[in-house]
Amino acid sequence: MPKRTIKFTPNKKCHIYNRKKNKTLLFKLNQDTNKFKKSIKKYSVKYGVKIHGYAIMDNHFHILASPYKKDSFEKFLGNLQKVYALYFNHKYKQNGQVFESRHNHLLQKFEEIYFNQSHRPDFRNICK
C-alpha cells in the first residue's frame, strides 16, 4: 500500500476506522477480539495515544483517540494493524493483505462524531 502523509495534531481527538479486505470476517472468535483489544492497549501506551473509546465489529473497527505527539498515530496504527495482520494470517493459514487500507480517519470534533453516530449499531457498545 502506498504510504499516505497525514498530519495528526497532538491532543486533537480523531475517529480512526478500518475493515477487513473484501468485507469478510476480521474477528472470527472472541480470542481474535481479545488479541486486538490487548494490542490497542499495548501500542497506545507505547506510542502515546489516548484512547477515548473503541468499537469492534465482525469485519471492522472504530477507535476514538487523540495522539500526544505528531507521529504517535502513525506508529500506533502501523504497529496495531501489522501485529494483528501477522496474527490473523498465521492463525488462519492465510497470507497477504488483511486490512482494506492503511486506515481511514475523520478529523472532526469528538463530541460531534460521538453524538451524531451514537444511534448507529457501530457505536452502541463503545468500550473504554
N, C-alpha and C positions, 0 to 999 in steps of 0.2 A: 504494500500500500504506500502511495506517496505520502510523505510527511507534510502535514499542514502546519503552518506557523500561526498559532493562536496566542494572543496576548491575554492572559488572565490577570486581572487586577488583584493584588493582595487584599484580603479581607472582604472582597466583594462576593456575595452569595451567587451561586450558579447551579443550574439544573443540568446534570450530565446523564445521558442515556445511550444505550446501545442494545442491539439484539443479535440473535444467532443468524448466521448466514442462511439464506433460504427459508427464514422464519420457522425453522424446526426447533425442537426442544433443546434448550441450553442447560436447564436444570432438570434432569430426569428423576433424580432421587433426592431425598432430604439430605443425604450425605453431600451431594453436589452443592446444594444451597448453603449448608453449613461451612463448606470449604470456602465458598465465595464470601460469606459474612466474615469469617476469620481473616481472610485476605484484605477485606475492606478495613478492618480494624488495624491490622498489622501495618499496611502501607500508608494509611492516613497518619499514623503516629510517626512512622519512619520519615515521611516526606513533608510533614507539616500541613495537613489538610484537616480542617474542622468539618466533621460530618454532622449535618443537621438532621438528616433522616435518609432512609432509602427504602425502596420497594423492589422486591424481586418476584418476577412472574416466571412462568414456564419457559418463555423464549426470549425474555429481555429483562433489563433492569433500569432503574432510575436512581440517581444519587443526588441529593441536595446538599451542597457543601460550599465551603469557601477556603481558598488557599492562604497560607500565611506568607508565602514568598511567590515571586513571579513564576518560577519554574516548578512549583510544587505540584500543580495539577498534571502537567506533562509526565513527570516522574511517577506520580501516584497511579494515574490511569494506565500508563505504559506497563508498569510492573503488575498491576492488578490484572489486566487483561492477558498479559503474556503468561503469567503463572497459571491463571485459570485455563487458558488455551492448552498449555502443556499438560496439565492435569486431565482435562477433558479428552484430549487426543490419546493420551496414554491409557486412561481408564476404558474408553470405548473403542480402542484399537482403530483410531482414525488418524489421518494426517491432513495437513493443510490449514487453511484459514478457518477459524471458528466464528469470529465476530464479523458482522456485515461491513463495518467500517472501523476506523480508529476509535471514534466516538462522536456523538452529536451533543450539542450544548445549546443552552439558551441563557444568555446573559441578561436576565430580567430581574426585577425586584423579587426577592424571595417571597414576600407576602403575596405579591400578585400571582406568582406561579402556584403557590400552595392553595390559596383561596379560590382561584379560578379553576384549578384542577382537582380539588379535593372531592368533588362529586363523582369523578371517574373511578372505575374499579382499580386502576393502577395505583391510586393514592389512598385507598381506603385503609390499607394496613401498613402505613409508613412506620418503620421501626427506627429506634434510636439505639 
